[in-house]
Amino acid sequence: MSDDVASAFSQMRELGRYNQILFISDTCQAFTMVDKIEVPDVYSIGSSLKGQNSYASHSDTEVGQSVIDRYSKIVKDFIDDAVSLTSDPLSKNADMPFDDATVAVM
């Protein structure tokens, strides 16, 4: 998998498709996905190191699966707080706060 990720970023770099990338990997042994990336300006964050698991924060009984892991929930909560702290009440978008789906995609 790390070869595929590295290859994709290399091709994107050659084609000038990005200036900088923040790659977030949220899975067991997440940092193994970025082991082979050698192109500049790709920054990575992962929920676990090699040999570590990534644990669920909570699950949805209707879906029957975990819906978010602990790391992702903490990052999401941090972004939610940061967005609410930087919201400009005079902004034209003040009446359109970020919802959970929007922040999850960020």
Secondary structure, 3 states (H helix, E strand, C coil): CHHHHHHHHHHHHHCCCCCCEEEEECCCCHHHHHCCCCCCCEEEEECCCCCCCCCEEEEECCCCEEEEEHHHHHHHHHHHHHHHHHCCCCCCCCCCCCCHHHHHHC
